[in-house]
Amino acid sequence: MNTKMTFSDILASTLHDTKNSLGILFSNLEDMIAHCRQKNCEQHKEFYLLQYEIKRLNHSLIRLLSLYKAEKSQLSINIDFHSVCELIEDVAVEHEILLSSRGIRLTTECDGGLFKAFDRNLVVGVLDNIINNAFRYARSTVKISALTENGYLVIRIEDDGEGYPQAMLFNENKEPDFKKNIDFNTGSTGLGLYFSTMIAVMHTNNSKSGFISIYNGGAMGGGVFSMYLP
């Protein structure tokens, strides 16, 4: 029996342990924030910024572990019917306090009768990543909406920031060039975009595959991220 672990296996195990430690740290920080809010501490906003950085790091680790599982053919997709509006509201509640700490208002728009089959955890992972980026770039408003379009469920996140860089703009008719999106000067690695595309494509229905679209403009004039699920 070959008991030797590869470097990628060791790295994945370390990432998993690190993610668990971050989860404990995040939970303790939430308790500190709640206590500080009661006492009107001056460090209140600084704690929110720390919380944001922990979430951003945790999301990066989750994406890396998901990509590792995908490469090993171990990333499974669990499709079930879900209320789309309930999903959006849950995501909004998760991020609302953090965004409001920077004066950013989070709004939602969804038809209450909208249901769709998808992997909830994977989709939430994508939305968390996009909203986490909006925390950095939005000026005052982030909007999450859902609708149906040409047989697809479309979950859209818009903001009123300066928009996405030109190299990141694409749709189902234009293949993204992930290597061009890597910019270590700005901290952009393209990993979030790659992860989002992979999760969308994993959703298939009647020979249709999911995809994502990124453009600038929309109702608020900033970046517009859309995930299309068949």
Secondary structure as UniProt FT lines:
FT   HELIX           7..39
FT   TURN            42..43
FT   HELIX           44..71
FT   TURN            72..73
FT   STRAND          80..83
FT   HELIX           84..100
FT   TURN            101..103
FT   STRAND          105..109
FT   TURN            112..113
FT   STRAND          115..118
FT   HELIX           120..137
FT   STRAND          141..149
FT   TURN            150..151
FT   STRAND          152..159
FT   HELIX           166..168
FT   TURN            172..173
FT   HELIX           178..181
FT   TURN            184..187
FT   HELIX           191..202
FT   STRAND          204..205
FT   TURN            206..207
FT   STRAND          208..209
FT   STRAND          211..217
FT   TURN            218..221
FT   STRAND          222..229
//
